Amino acid sequence: MTKKRFISTTLSVVIGLSALGVAPDAIHPIKVSAATTNAQNNQQAVAAKADQLIQTGKSLIGKATYSNTEYKSTYPYKFSCATFLMYIFEQNGVDLATYNEDYMMKQGTAVARNQLQKGDLLFFDSRGGNVPNHVAMYIGDNKIIQMADPTQKIVITDLDSKPYYKDSYITARRVLPTIMSSNPATTGDKIVEKAYSLKDKVTMGSVNNESSLRFTATGFIDYVYKTNNIKLGTTNIKDLMNKGTTVSKANLKKGDLVFFNSTKGSKTPSTVAIYAGDHRIIIPNSDGVLTRVLLVDYYEQHYITAKRVVTGSASPSVAVPPTTSSTPADKIVSLASNLMGKATFGYGYDEKSLSFTSAGFTYYVFNKQGVNLKSKIASQQALVGNAVQKSNLQKGDLIFFTNGGSKITESAIYIGANQYIRLKTNGSVVKESLNSTWANKNYKTARRVL
């Protein structure tokens, strides 16, 4: 269960069996489209998808071996805990786009342990912290399926079978339905579906030929959008970056075009990708059509801008499930959640680059909803509003922590279900449990400002 970092940095997270000459039904008879009905509108579809994932996982029991240095999607299958799940999701038309547990834990939405559903991802840290070094999938009846270790390999385990599953538990994330398409599919969904469907069919090169599905990177982009009745009118990457309207990184939607440079700080684009929702991007380049997550350091450091070329209704904001409620607390939690993977830790306060301290982050989120916390210092924010007991917390309350001492040093936002969201000093916005070792040790007080 050690932390995985793989030999190949160009690993494509979506390698189709057919492209390798292996019949897909050799391990699993079901191969479905990425544009599956979204359970935000159809819970039955998500339940069916979860059952497919479980079936694929079970079909690999006894066939796969453990490896945290090599990924092999065909026999002899070699997986780590994360690549095992990445593989079974991809084989069922839904793409996690990463083999890194840290990034997996930032997808979807947080779910309480007593509300787990089939297909939820569970994260563990055997070191007693909040950085995952193991991930498994819930299959119902208090059981998970996992690539456990070199000895056990792929196993089904009861969560009450060992103290490890309680002591090392961090959180659970519901990635179904957030990485599935809506019902009915939006234009953004259809663009993403088309790009995924071409992944193993196109040949990347120096010319564009639609009849033979041979494209340059920008030619591929132009073709995908054209098949969805959006005429970009150019295959020049600089001209593409002038199309549509500029959209902030915090407000990306499916179908947006995202541009990257090859030299940090440069405004000259070298790569264009299609935003696929929930931090995921589809990148055409000389290695083929790949999927990645924007959370990767390279894409964070080389990001230039994003353009919205889809007009009208596109798709829900990244990683924020639809809600019928519009209370101030809901809006604050929604905005904070939408900043996961986008806001970064810094010792200043910069709204343009979304760089904040933990208290700067809470100040920014509340200020955007018209609530003035009066200070960007955690200890000063702890004087605003009214004190509230830990047992009476409500969504939108501010909670405060020390960091091993007696003084308040960090602030966070309570989001319900015994969870809170904060900007950690290691540079990322995370959702965590108040039952975690760190939270129990460092919790100081809470204030109601709404």
PLY file of the C-alpha trace (Angstrom):
ply
format ascii 1.0
element vertex 450
property float x
property float y
property float z
element edge 449
property int vertex1
property int vertex2
end_header
0.00 0.00 0.00
2.92 2.31 -0.56
2.51 5.46 -2.58
2.43 4.78 -6.31
4.58 6.66 -8.78
4.92 4.86 -12.07
7.86 4.46 -14.44
6.08 5.78 -17.52
5.08 9.43 -17.29
3.27 9.18 -20.59
0.91 6.43 -19.52
-2.47 6.78 -21.19
-5.13 6.12 -18.63
-7.54 4.84 -21.21
-6.03 1.97 -23.19
-8.70 0.02 -25.06
-8.30 -3.73 -25.31
-9.34 -3.73 -28.95
-6.47 -1.42 -29.78
-4.11 -4.04 -28.38
-5.64 -6.94 -30.26
-7.31 -8.45 -27.21
-11.02 -9.17 -27.24
-12.76 -7.03 -24.60
-14.99 -9.91 -23.57
-11.89 -11.84 -22.52
-12.36 -10.24 -19.15
-15.68 -8.43 -19.33
-18.54 -8.66 -21.81
-19.83 -5.11 -21.42
-18.28 -2.14 -23.21
-20.41 0.99 -23.09
-20.31 4.60 -24.17
-18.80 7.30 -22.00
-22.05 9.25 -22.37
-24.04 7.17 -19.93
-27.17 8.60 -18.34
-26.37 10.79 -15.37
-27.90 9.57 -12.14
-28.42 13.14 -11.03
-31.50 12.59 -13.18
-31.67 8.79 -13.13
-30.48 6.87 -10.05
-31.27 3.58 -11.74
-28.64 4.24 -14.41
-25.94 4.85 -11.81
-26.87 1.69 -9.95
-26.53 -0.23 -13.22
-23.16 1.41 -13.89
-21.92 0.51 -10.42
-22.94 -3.12 -10.96
-20.93 -3.14 -14.21
-17.88 -1.81 -12.40
-18.22 -4.49 -9.73
-18.64 -7.22 -12.34
-15.47 -6.12 -14.13
-13.53 -5.96 -10.88
-14.63 -9.43 -9.84
-13.72 -10.82 -13.27
-10.08 -9.92 -12.60
-9.81 -11.81 -9.31
-7.14 -14.47 -9.72
-5.94 -12.98 -13.02
-4.05 -9.87 -11.91
-0.90 -9.30 -9.90
0.18 -6.33 -7.81
2.66 -3.79 -9.17
3.28 -0.20 -8.17
5.91 0.31 -10.85
4.21 -1.11 -13.94
0.72 -0.82 -15.36
-0.48 -3.58 -17.68
-4.05 -3.53 -18.97
-3.87 -6.91 -20.71
-2.90 -10.33 -19.41
-0.78 -10.73 -17.32
-2.61 -7.80 -15.71
-0.48 -5.74 -13.35
-2.16 -3.13 -11.19
-1.67 -1.01 -8.12
-4.75 -0.21 -6.03
-5.33 2.95 -8.08
-4.64 1.59 -11.57
-6.95 -1.33 -10.83
-9.84 1.07 -10.26
-8.79 3.34 -13.12
-8.91 0.32 -15.42
-12.31 -1.05 -14.41
-13.87 2.41 -14.68
-12.42 2.96 -18.14
-13.61 -0.44 -19.32
-17.13 0.64 -18.47
-17.05 3.96 -20.28
-16.33 6.29 -17.36
-12.90 7.82 -17.06
-11.17 8.74 -13.80
-8.28 10.04 -15.96
-5.70 9.47 -13.25
-3.84 6.71 -11.41
-3.01 9.01 -8.49
-5.09 8.54 -5.32
-4.61 12.20 -4.35
-6.28 13.32 -7.57
-8.98 10.65 -7.40
-9.89 11.96 -3.95
-10.60 15.40 -5.46
-13.13 14.10 -7.96
-16.83 13.68 -7.36
-18.42 14.68 -4.07
-17.74 13.74 -0.46
-20.04 11.13 1.08
-20.42 10.10 4.70
-19.26 6.61 5.60
-22.73 5.61 6.80
-24.21 6.61 3.43
-21.97 4.63 1.08
-23.35 3.37 -2.22
-22.00 0.88 -4.75
-19.31 2.50 -6.87
-18.12 4.97 -4.23
-14.34 5.27 -3.80
-12.88 4.88 -0.30
-9.52 6.37 0.64
-7.11 5.29 3.36
-3.82 6.49 4.82
-1.97 3.91 6.91
0.32 6.68 8.20
-2.52 8.35 10.09
-2.73 11.50 7.98
-4.98 12.77 5.23
-2.90 11.99 2.15
-4.20 8.71 0.71
-1.91 5.79 0.00
-4.68 3.30 -0.73
-8.03 3.36 -2.53
-10.81 0.79 -2.86
-14.34 0.63 -4.29
-17.47 0.00 -2.26
-19.60 -2.88 -3.57
-22.39 -2.97 -0.99
-23.06 -4.94 2.20
-20.15 -3.21 3.99
-17.68 -4.71 1.49
-15.03 -3.28 -0.80
-13.13 -4.65 -3.76
-9.46 -3.71 -3.92
-6.03 -4.55 -5.23
-4.78 -5.05 -1.69
-1.10 -5.98 -1.83
1.36 -8.35 -3.56
0.18 -11.30 -1.46
-3.60 -10.92 -1.45
-3.86 -9.26 -4.88
-7.48 -8.44 -5.84
-9.82 -9.32 -2.98
-13.27 -8.55 -1.62
-13.03 -7.42 1.99
-15.48 -6.61 4.76
-14.80 -3.17 6.22
-15.13 -4.59 9.74
-12.60 -7.36 9.13
-9.53 -5.40 10.30
-8.91 -2.30 12.44
-7.00 -0.85 9.45
-10.22 0.01 7.61
-11.40 2.14 10.52
-8.10 3.54 11.76
-6.72 4.49 8.33
-9.96 5.70 6.73
-9.87 9.26 5.36
-12.98 9.82 3.29
-15.21 8.50 0.51
-16.01 10.13 -2.81
-19.03 9.56 -5.03
-17.75 9.82 -8.59
-20.94 8.42 -10.06
-22.72 10.38 -11.46
-20.36 13.37 -11.64
-18.12 11.76 -14.27
-21.10 10.57 -16.30
-23.10 12.55 -18.85
-26.31 14.34 -17.99
-29.74 13.16 -19.07
-30.59 14.56 -21.51
-27.03 15.08 -22.71
-25.95 18.70 -23.13
-23.87 19.98 -26.03
-20.84 19.82 -23.76
-21.62 16.18 -22.93
-21.93 15.34 -26.62
-18.58 16.97 -27.42
-16.88 14.99 -24.66
-18.63 11.79 -25.76
-17.49 12.29 -29.35
-13.89 12.91 -28.31
-13.87 9.79 -26.13
-15.46 7.67 -28.88
-12.65 8.60 -31.28
-9.84 7.93 -28.83
-8.82 4.54 -30.18
-9.92 5.20 -33.76
-7.99 8.26 -34.89
-4.40 8.49 -36.06
-2.50 11.59 -35.06
-0.09 13.10 -37.55
0.75 16.15 -39.63
-2.30 16.15 -41.93
-6.07 16.24 -41.56
-8.17 13.68 -43.39
-11.66 13.10 -42.02
-12.41 10.06 -44.17
-9.40 8.17 -42.74
-9.67 9.83 -39.31
-6.15 11.23 -39.49
-5.69 14.53 -37.71
-3.33 17.05 -36.29
-4.10 17.97 -32.68
-6.04 21.08 -33.66
-7.60 19.24 -36.60
-9.00 16.72 -34.14
-10.46 19.55 -32.05
-12.01 21.16 -35.12
-13.54 17.84 -36.23
-15.04 17.00 -32.83
-16.75 20.36 -32.55
-17.88 20.36 -36.17
-19.68 17.05 -35.66
-21.61 18.85 -32.92
-22.56 21.75 -35.23
-19.96 24.14 -33.82
-17.73 25.57 -36.53
-14.46 26.81 -35.09
-13.24 27.83 -38.52
-9.53 27.29 -37.86
-6.92 24.66 -37.03
-4.38 27.27 -35.95
-3.91 27.02 -32.19
-3.30 30.76 -31.72
-6.49 31.55 -33.63
-8.38 28.95 -31.59
-7.33 30.74 -28.41
-9.06 33.86 -29.72
-12.38 32.08 -30.28
-15.35 32.22 -27.93
-15.31 33.96 -24.58
-12.68 33.73 -21.86
-13.74 31.67 -18.84
-11.98 31.40 -15.50
-10.40 28.17 -14.40
-12.81 28.05 -11.48
-15.85 28.07 -13.80
-14.90 25.55 -16.46
-17.70 23.53 -18.05
-17.73 20.50 -20.32
-16.84 21.46 -23.86
-14.63 24.43 -22.95
-11.26 24.64 -24.70
-8.24 24.79 -22.39
-4.84 26.06 -23.53
-1.34 25.34 -22.22
2.14 26.60 -23.02
5.38 24.68 -23.26
7.34 27.36 -21.37
6.09 28.56 -17.99
4.77 32.09 -18.14
4.49 32.18 -21.92
1.22 33.34 -23.51
1.92 31.32 -26.63
-0.16 28.11 -26.68
1.42 24.78 -27.60
-1.36 22.43 -26.45
-5.14 22.60 -26.56
-7.48 20.26 -24.69
-11.21 19.70 -24.25
-12.51 20.08 -20.71
-14.42 16.91 -19.82
-15.80 17.89 -16.41
-14.67 17.16 -12.86
-11.05 18.31 -13.45
-10.61 16.01 -16.48
-9.22 17.03 -19.87
-8.95 15.29 -23.25
-5.66 16.06 -24.97
-4.87 15.24 -28.61
-1.14 15.11 -29.28
1.49 13.04 -31.05
1.00 10.19 -28.56
-2.70 9.92 -29.43
-5.83 11.12 -27.68
-5.08 11.07 -23.95
-7.02 11.89 -20.81
-5.54 13.60 -17.79
-6.61 15.72 -14.82
-5.92 19.43 -14.49
-4.68 18.75 -10.98
-1.34 17.44 -12.29
1.50 19.88 -11.58
2.43 20.21 -15.25
-1.03 21.39 -16.28
-1.25 23.70 -13.27
2.08 25.30 -14.16
1.55 25.54 -17.93
-2.09 26.66 -17.94
-2.75 29.81 -19.99
-6.50 30.28 -20.38
-9.79 28.66 -21.30
-12.36 29.59 -23.93
-16.06 28.82 -24.07
-17.13 28.16 -27.64
-20.35 26.33 -26.73
-23.23 28.76 -26.45
-26.37 28.21 -24.43
-26.69 25.43 -21.87
-23.49 23.41 -21.66
-23.11 21.36 -18.52
-23.09 21.77 -14.76
-20.08 23.46 -13.19
-17.21 21.13 -12.44
-17.61 18.88 -9.42
-20.72 20.69 -8.15
-23.84 18.52 -8.21
-27.16 20.16 -9.03
-29.10 21.41 -6.05
-32.61 22.70 -5.66
-31.56 24.76 -2.64
-30.17 28.27 -2.92
-29.51 29.26 0.67
-26.39 31.36 1.41
-24.81 28.30 3.06
-25.43 26.17 -0.04
-23.88 28.82 -2.27
-20.82 29.11 -0.02
-20.28 25.34 0.07
-20.81 25.13 -3.70
-18.22 27.84 -4.42
-15.70 26.37 -1.98
-16.13 22.91 -3.54
-15.74 24.34 -7.02
-12.32 25.71 -6.04
-10.90 22.24 -5.40
-7.92 21.78 -7.68
-7.92 25.47 -8.55
-7.13 27.55 -5.45
-3.60 27.08 -4.14
-1.87 27.92 -0.88
0.21 31.08 -0.74
1.32 33.51 1.94
-0.36 36.42 0.20
-3.89 37.07 -1.05
-4.31 37.02 -4.82
-7.81 36.61 -6.23
-6.53 36.64 -9.80
-4.34 33.56 -9.32
-6.57 32.12 -6.54
-3.62 31.98 -4.15
-4.53 32.26 -0.46
-3.73 31.27 3.09
-6.39 29.06 4.68
-8.08 32.11 6.20
-7.66 34.00 2.93
-9.54 31.17 1.25
-12.50 31.39 3.66
-12.44 35.20 3.39
-12.61 34.93 -0.42
-15.44 32.39 -0.46
-17.62 34.30 2.01
-16.83 37.67 0.43
-18.05 36.39 -2.96
-21.41 35.78 -1.30
-21.51 39.21 0.29
-20.35 38.15 3.77
-17.45 40.18 5.16
-15.28 38.21 7.60
-13.37 41.46 8.29
-9.95 39.79 8.29
-7.82 37.35 6.35
-6.29 36.05 9.60
-7.84 32.95 11.14
-7.63 34.12 14.75
-9.40 37.38 13.82
-12.12 35.57 11.86
-12.77 33.57 15.03
-14.11 36.77 16.60
-16.80 37.32 13.94
-20.37 36.10 14.35
-21.57 33.94 17.22
-19.95 30.95 18.91
-21.48 27.56 18.12
-20.92 24.19 19.75
-19.28 21.42 17.72
-22.36 19.25 18.30
-24.62 21.95 16.76
-22.69 22.78 13.60
-24.67 23.79 10.52
-23.67 24.03 6.88
-21.79 27.27 6.28
-20.40 27.61 9.81
-16.75 28.61 10.16
-14.59 26.18 12.12
-11.11 26.88 13.43
-8.05 24.77 14.14
-4.69 25.05 15.77
-1.75 23.24 14.23
-0.15 21.49 17.15
-0.12 24.55 19.39
-2.65 26.60 21.32
-3.22 29.46 18.86
-5.77 29.39 16.04
-3.90 29.15 12.76
-6.39 27.71 10.24
-10.01 28.22 9.27
-12.40 25.98 7.39
-16.04 25.79 6.28
-18.45 23.18 7.65
-20.30 21.49 4.76
-22.53 19.06 6.62
-22.39 15.30 7.30
-19.50 15.87 9.74
-17.31 17.15 6.88
-15.51 20.43 6.30
-13.57 22.02 3.46
-10.31 23.95 3.81
-7.23 25.10 1.94
-4.33 23.10 3.35
-0.84 24.47 3.74
0.40 21.77 1.34
-1.31 23.66 -1.44
-4.73 22.11 -2.09
-8.39 22.54 -1.20
-9.68 19.37 0.44
-12.79 18.02 2.09
-12.09 16.21 5.34
-13.88 14.55 8.22
-14.16 16.08 11.67
-13.51 12.56 12.95
-10.03 12.45 11.44
-7.02 12.24 13.74
-5.81 15.70 12.70
-9.21 17.37 13.17
-9.80 15.80 16.59
-6.37 16.90 17.75
-6.49 20.45 16.41
-10.16 21.52 16.55
-10.51 24.76 18.52
-13.87 26.46 18.00
-16.63 27.38 15.55
-18.53 30.55 14.63
-21.86 31.13 12.88
-21.63 34.11 10.55
-24.70 33.48 8.38
0 1
1 2
2 3
3 4
4 5
5 6
6 7
7 8
8 9
9 10
10 11
11 12
12 13
13 14
14 15
15 16
16 17
17 18
18 19
19 20
20 21
21 22
22 23
23 24
24 25
25 26
26 27
27 28
28 29
29 30
30 31
31 32
32 33
33 34
34 35
35 36
36 37
37 38
38 39
39 40
40 41
41 42
42 43
43 44
44 45
45 46
46 47
47 48
48 49
49 50
50 51
51 52
52 53
53 54
54 55
55 56
56 57
57 58
58 59
59 60
60 61
61 62
62 63
63 64
64 65
65 66
66 67
67 68
68 69
69 70
70 71
71 72
72 73
73 74
74 75
75 76
76 77
77 78
78 79
79 80
80 81
81 82
82 83
83 84
84 85
85 86
86 87
87 88
88 89
89 90
90 91
91 92
92 93
93 94
94 95
95 96
96 97
97 98
98 99
99 100
100 101
101 102
102 103
103 104
104 105
105 106
106 107
107 108
108 109
109 110
110 111
111 112
112 113
113 114
114 115
115 116
116 117
117 118
118 119
119 120
120 121
121 122
122 123
123 124
124 125
125 126
126 127
127 128
128 129
129 130
130 131
131 132
132 133
133 134
134 135
135 136
136 137
137 138
138 139
139 140
140 141
141 142
142 143
143 144
144 145
145 146
146 147
147 148
148 149
149 150
150 151
151 152
152 153
153 154
154 155
155 156
156 157
157 158
158 159
159 160
160 161
161 162
162 163
163 164
164 165
165 166
166 167
167 168
168 169
169 170
170 171
171 172
172 173
173 174
174 175
175 176
176 177
177 178
178 179
179 180
180 181
181 182
182 183
183 184
184 185
185 186
186 187
187 188
188 189
189 190
190 191
191 192
192 193
193 194
194 195
195 196
196 197
197 198
198 199
199 200
200 201
201 202
202 203
203 204
204 205
205 206
206 207
207 208
208 209
209 210
210 211
211 212
212 213
213 214
214 215
215 216
216 217
217 218
218 219
219 220
220 221
221 222
222 223
223 224
224 225
225 226
226 227
227 228
228 229
229 230
230 231
231 232
232 233
233 234
234 235
235 236
236 237
237 238
238 239
239 240
240 241
241 242
242 243
243 244
244 245
245 246
246 247
247 248
248 249
249 250
250 251
251 252
252 253
253 254
254 255
255 256
256 257
257 258
258 259
259 260
260 261
261 262
262 263
263 264
264 265
265 266
266 267
267 268
268 269
269 270
270 271
271 272
272 273
273 274
274 275
275 276
276 277
277 278
278 279
279 280
280 281
281 282
282 283
283 284
284 285
285 286
286 287
287 288
288 289
289 290
290 291
291 292
292 293
293 294
294 295
295 296
296 297
297 298
298 299
299 300
300 301
301 302
302 303
303 304
304 305
305 306
306 307
307 308
308 309
309 310
310 311
311 312
312 313
313 314
314 315
315 316
316 317
317 318
318 319
319 320
320 321
321 322
322 323
323 324
324 325
325 326
326 327
327 328
328 329
329 330
330 331
331 332
332 333
333 334
334 335
335 336
336 337
337 338
338 339
339 340
340 341
341 342
342 343
343 344
344 345
345 346
346 347
347 348
348 349
349 350
350 351
351 352
352 353
353 354
354 355
355 356
356 357
357 358
358 359
359 360
360 361
361 362
362 363
363 364
364 365
365 366
366 367
367 368
368 369
369 370
370 371
371 372
372 373
373 374
374 375
375 376
376 377
377 378
378 379
379 380
380 381
381 382
382 383
383 384
384 385
385 386
386 387
387 388
388 389
389 390
390 391
391 392
392 393
393 394
394 395
395 396
396 397
397 398
398 399
399 400
400 401
401 402
402 403
403 404
404 405
405 406
406 407
407 408
408 409
409 410
410 411
411 412
412 413
413 414
414 415
415 416
416 417
417 418
418 419
419 420
420 421
421 422
422 423
423 424
424 425
425 426
426 427
427 428
428 429
429 430
430 431
431 432
432 433
433 434
434 435
435 436
436 437
437 438
438 439
439 440
440 441
441 442
442 443
443 444
444 445
445 446
446 447
447 448
448 449
